Amino acid sequence: FCIHPKYQKKNFASWFLSRCVKFIKNLKTYEFLISFSDTTMGHEGTIYKASGWKYLGMTKPSYHYVNSDGWVIHKKTLYNHARKMGKKEAEYAKSFGYQKVPGKPKKKFALELT
């Protein structure tokens, strides 16, 4: 999940995560929750570690796109826009001024709900 710095309050992230986990646990539909911490954005998964989630390792590095204004767009979002316009991902990125930017691996965490 993501909390905009404008709305960040002390312990808000752990409080919110706890409420979400309790809600999902009460559904009795899922056995595990999986979440990722994006090291490209400087996130190390501290909230998950502190909340008892199990560290599962790192994902493969990926990429995202950035335009000349600094607007960041996820690769899947750009791909979906390209498909709707009948273009390939690279073609769409070039025509709208997006540059492909390599990212870092993400940290993967799991929480058992049972």
LOMI-144161 format. One line per field, with one value per residue: residue number from 1; y, x, z of N, C-alpha, C, CB in turn. Coordinates in steps of 0.02 Angstrom, whole numbers, plus 50000, padded with zeros to 5 digits. Glycine has a CB too. Layout:
BEGIN
resi (NUM  ...) .
n_y (Y  ...) .
n_x (X  ...) .
n_z (Z  ...) .
ca_y (Y  ...) .
ca_x (X  ...) .
ca_z (Z  ...) .
c_y (Y  ...) .
c_x (X  ...) .
c_z (Z  ...) .
cb_y (Y  ...) .
cb_x (X  ...) .
cb_z (Z  ...) .
This chain:
BEGIN
resi (1  2  3  4  5  6  7  8  9  10  11  12  13  14  15  16  17  18  19  20  21  22  23  24  25  26  27  28  29  30  31  32  33  34  35  36  37  38  39  40  41  42  43  44  45  46  47  48  49  50  51  52  53  54  55  56  57  58  59  60  61  62  63  64  65  66  67  68  69  70  71  72  73  74  75  76  77  78  79  80  81  82  83  84  85  86  87  88  89  90  91  92  93  94  95  96  97  98  99  100  101  102  103  104  105  106  107  108  109  110  111  112  113  114) .
n_y (49941  50118  50273  50439  50569  50686  50643  50564  50507  50480  50309  50276  50195  50064  50047  50053  49946  49839  49846  49816  49684  49617  49633  49561  49436  49402  49372  49243  49180  49179  49111  49163  49321  49418  49533  49669  49760  49905  49928  50014  50133  50161  50088  49974  49878  49888  49906  49785  49692  49734  49702  49566  49493  49369  49368  49332  49340  49411  49488  49477  49609  49746  49864  50034  50177  50346  50514  50671  50767  50708  50622  50468  50308  50149  49998  49905  49983  50073  49981  49933  50049  50062  49945  49972  50070  50003  49987  49940  49917  49986  50071  50151  50211  50287  50374  50452  50510  50439  50368  50216  50151  50066  49965  49917  49759  49697  49675  49532  49486  49383  49342  49230  49186  49092) .
n_x (50042  50014  50052  50019  50135  50078  49972  50026  50039  50096  50119  50017  50029  50056  49940  49840  49876  49859  49719  49673  49722  49652  49520  49525  49560  49445  49359  49382  49425  49549  49715  49842  49928  50012  50141  50235  50387  50450  50606  50661  50600  50650  50598  50601  50526  50498  50380  50314  50404  50402  50272  50266  50269  50330  50486  50516  50610  50689  50620  50638  50728  50638  50556  50505  50417  50459  50414  50461  50421  50440  50343  50293  50255  50183  50243  50145  50030  50064  50079  49946  49880  49943  49900  49763  49767  49811  49948  50121  50212  50339  50329  50219  50271  50378  50309  50238  50333  50395  50522  50606  50647  50761  50725  50745  50758  50612  50564  50491  50354  50261  50110  50038  49870  49794) .
n_z (50000  49991  50062  50050  50081  50133  50209  50305  50468  50636  50667  50579  50463  50513  50589  50490  50405  50494  50517  50387  50371  50474  50426  50304  50353  50424  50321  50291  50176  50117  50132  50139  50132  50014  49987  49917  49927  49863  49814  49722  49746  49867  49973  50104  50165  50299  50374  50353  50408  50542  50571  50577  50458  50343  50265  50098  49998  49851  49703  49523  49442  49369  49261  49227  49160  49117  49084  49002  49092  49211  49251  49311  49252  49267  49193  49151  49144  49042  48939  48929  48883  48760  48694  48682  48588  48481  48467  48489  48642  48651  48540  48575  48692  48638  48551  48641  48717  48823  48923  48947  49103  49201  49345  49518  49608  49695  49867  49935  50035  50150  50237  50345  50362  50427) .
ca_y (50000  50180  50329  50503  50604  50737  50612  50522  50522  50429  50243  50268  50139  50001  50043  50039  49877  49795  49846  49779  49613  49592  49631  49505  49374  49388  49346  49170  49159  49176  49081  49204  49385  49430  49604  49685  49823  49928  49957  50069  50194  50167  50053  49913  49830  49895  49896  49713  49660  49753  49673  49494  49460  49330  49389  49275  49349  49466  49475  49498  49680  49762  49931  50078  50230  50415  50562  50728  50805  50669  50580  50397  50264  50078  49965  49874  50037  50096  49926  49933  50106  50046  49895  50004  50110  49958  49996  49902  49955  50032  50120  50198  50249  50335  50425  50496  50538  50402  50332  50155  50159  50003  49968  49869  49706  49711  49626  49497  49466  49345  49336  49174  49208  49037) .
ca_x (50000  50051  50023  50046  50167  50033  49926  50063  50037  50132  50088  49961  50041  50046  49869  49801  49892  49827  49647  49663  49734  49595  49463  49534  49559  49375  49325  49395  49430  49620  49762  49902  49932  50078  50151  50301  50417  50485  50671  50674  50574  50682  50559  50635  50479  50501  50313  50299  50448  50377  50206  50271  50267  50390  50523  50522  50664  50685  50595  50684  50720  50590  50565  50446  50427  50457  50414  50506  50398  50453  50285  50310  50199  50200  50249  50081  49984  50084  50063  49873  49864  49968  49855  49700  49779  49836  50020  50166  50233  50395  50303  50178  50316  50415  50263  50214  50391  50413  50585  50608  50696  50768  50712  50780  50714  50567  50565  50427  50335  50198  50080  49990  49809  49760) .
ca_z (50000  49985  50099  50028  50138  50159  50255  50351  50540  50674  50673  50533  50418  50549  50607  50430  50384  50543  50503  50324  50384  50512  50382  50257  50393  50441  50262  50292  50106  50098  50180  50143  50097  49985  49972  49891  49947  49803  49831  49675  49779  49933  50024  50125  50195  50372  50401  50351  50457  50608  50580  50580  50393  50328  50206  50052  49950  49803  49636  49471  49427  49316  49233  49223  49111  49141  49028  49012  49150  49271  49266  49311  49234  49273  49127  49132  49126  48975  48893  48918  48840  48693  48665  48664  48528  48429  48460  48531  48701  48634  48493  48614  48735  48597  48524  48694  48752  48884  48922  48988  49157  49239  49416  49561  49631  49751  49920  49938  50102  50156  50303  50348  50395  50462) .
c_y (50062  50235  50393  50539  50657  50708  50568  50550  50466  50366  50231  50206  50072  49992  50022  49967  49827  49790  49806  49704  49583  49585  49570  49438  49354  49361  49270  49141  49145  49145  49125  49272  49392  49505  49614  49754  49845  49964  50013  50135  50202  50131  49987  49862  49833  49881  49822  49675  49672  49721  49597  49457  49424  49355  49328  49282  49407  49443  49492  49573  49691  49831  49969  50131  50298  50461  50622  50773  50769  50625  50507  50357  50191  50046  49934  49926  50062  50043  49925  49990  50092  49997  49926  50045  50068  49966  49948  49948  50007  50088  50174  50242  50304  50391  50473  50521  50504  50366  50272  50163  50093  50014  49918  49813  49731  49657  49597  49472  49428  49345  49279  49197  49154  49025) .
c_x (50044  50014  50057  50075  50122  49987  49960  50059  50074  50090  50029  49969  50029  49973  49827  49813  49857  49752  49631  49671  49675  49533  49467  49531  49487  49335  49330  49397  49502  49662  49823  49889  50004  50083  50224  50323  50462  50550  50691  50653  50601  50645  50592  50590  50478  50433  50294  50340  50420  50310  50206  50264  50333  50421  50535  50579  50650  50655  50650  50675  50672  50606  50500  50462  50422  50456  50457  50485  50411  50395  50303  50248  50224  50200  50183  50029  50000  50066  49988  49852  49885  49922  49789  49706  49805  49910  50058  50190  50286  50372  50262  50222  50352  50369  50238  50271  50409  50479  50580  50664  50700  50755  50755  50732  50668  50575  50495  50415  50269  50175  50029  49930  49775  49787) .
c_z (50000  50024  50075  50089  50170  50213  50307  50423  50576  50682  50626  50489  50453  50569  50547  50406  50430  50530  50439  50334  50422  50468  50335  50293  50409  50382  50259  50221  50085  50152  50191  50111  50073  49971  49951  49914  49890  49821  49782  49706  49849  49989  50040  50157  50271  50404  50403  50403  50527  50623  50578  50514  50381  50263  50162  50002  49903  49737  49586  49460  49368  49288  49237  49171  49144  49081  49046  49071  49216  49292  49258  49296  49237  49204  49105  49111  49056  48923  48877  48873  48768  48658  48641  48600  48470  48416  48504  48588  48685  48587  48530  48658  48696  48574  48577  48739  48818  48873  48969  49039  49196  49313  49454  49580  49687  49803  49927  50009  50101  50229  50301  50389  50436  50531) .
cb_y (50000  50201  50320  50547  50636  50767  50570  50515  50530  50457  50232  50330  50140  49997  50112  50088  49866  49820  49918  49804  49603  49639  49695  49513  49383  49451  49377  49135  49212  49245  49012  49169  49445  49387  49647  49682  49818  49975  49903  50057  50191  50238  50042  49932  49761  49965  49935  49684  49687  49828  49700  49469  49511  49254  49423  49265  49286  49497  49516  49458  49712  49758  49928  50109  50224  50431  50585  50770  50819  50714  50598  50376  50282  50042  49912  49832  50095  50112  49858  49937  50171  50016  49839  50050  50166  49970  50069  49873  49908  49993  50085  50159  50202  50300  50391  50460  50608  50352  50379  50092  50218  49973  49957  49904  49645  49716  49658  49437  49528  49273  49403  49110  49235  48974) .
cb_x (49953  50059  50031  49990  50231  49991  49876  50136  49962  50152  50065  49952  50113  50092  49844  49818  49969  49839  49621  49713  49800  49579  49458  49600  49600  49342  49354  49341  49401  49646  49783  49961  49911  50089  50134  50302  50456  50440  50724  50637  50498  50689  50486  50689  50497  50525  50261  50311  50521  50371  50159  50221  50252  50372  50591  50458  50675  50755  50530  50672  50789  50518  50591  50428  50377  50519  50341  50508  50323  50472  50225  50341  50171  50151  50303  50054  49988  50160  50084  49837  49900  50040  49841  49676  49828  49799  50040  50227  50259  50452  50259  50128  50367  50446  50204  50163  50379  50358  50644  50619  50675  50838  50638  50807  50755  50492  50589  50425  50330  50207  50046  50023  49762  49765) .
cb_z (50060  49909  50177  49993  50115  50102  50217  50329  50566  50744  50744  50490  50390  50610  50634  50374  50385  50614  50496  50270  50423  50571  50341  50219  50458  50468  50199  50333  50061  50080  50156  50108  50144  49920  50034  49814  50015  49762  49831  49609  49780  49950  50000  50174  50173  50390  50360  50281  50452  50613  50528  50626  50336  50322  50225  50015  49911  49791  49622  49404  49411  49343  49161  49293  49054  49188  49011  48949  49144  49327  49220  49380  49163  49320  49129  49190  49177  48973  48924  48985  48865  48697  48716  48721  48543  48365  48477  48490  48754  48602  48439  48658  48769  48537  48490  48736  48766  48903  48943  48944  49205  49229  49431  49625  49655  49726  49988  49887  50147  50130  50326  50379  50344  50422) .
